[in-house]
Amino acid sequence: MDCEEFETYLNVNSRVVAIFHSQALAYQHSKNRQRAASKRWSETAVANAVNKMVSQFIDNVYDKLKTDIKENRFQSYDSWVNLIEGNEVLDNLEETVSEIEFDEE
């Protein structure tokens, strides 16, 4: 499973990406409100920052799981699904992400 397939799998089987996106959007809006009026970002810039955060989140989760996977190159996708389902990764991710608090810089 490559990272793009992993993202698709997350979106189809879980709400974790949507939850993270919502949390990141709230964080970026909060950060933007704290900027001086003349330095505030446009909605497009906020959306780009959120998308970058989501992408980094997916990449980080993918990289962490990749180190735990004993991938059979003939059944790569199945190896990933077995690890994810066998270890309740999606449930744990959803719980963790719903409690996430981003640090203000």
Buried (B, 14 or more C-beta within 10 A) or exposed (E): BEBEEBBEBBEEEBBBBBBBBBBBBEBBBEBBEEEEEEEEBEEEEBEEBBEEBBEEBBEEBBEEBBEEBEBEEEEBBEBBBBBBEEEEBBEEBBEEBEEEEEEEE
